[in-house]
Amino acid sequence: MSSLSDPDFTNAEETTATSANSNVDGWGLRVVSSSDILVYGAGHYSFFNTYSTTCSNQGNGEACQGRIVDIENSSGISIYNLNTVGTTNMITVNGNDVAKYADNLDGFVDTIALFRSG
């Protein structure tokens, strides 16, 4: 619903490490037109896609979901200790993927100790 700023995936194209997903999945966290938001200890896990758990296996490219945290038209956003599983792009800001799992490997989970956005 546009009045609630719901995301519109009708023309979106999913990109994952394996391109196995043909549609965009839902966001785990979405911050829209907000300021001075603090998030402490967030865990967003996507363990399966199409009833298969192989996309979340360690070393399998985190291919269950393309994106999980979305920040749009917002400022002063701080996220402390973001952990994800099965997600290729951990944080997207104004449509740009700014944090990828491959840059934040931490065993089974992918971890960002601190993320700050303007």
Summary of the structure (lengths in Angstrom):
residues: 118
radius of gyration: 13.9
end to end distance: 27.4
largest distance: 40.4
contacts: 329
relative contact order: 0.21
helix: 8%
strand: 50%
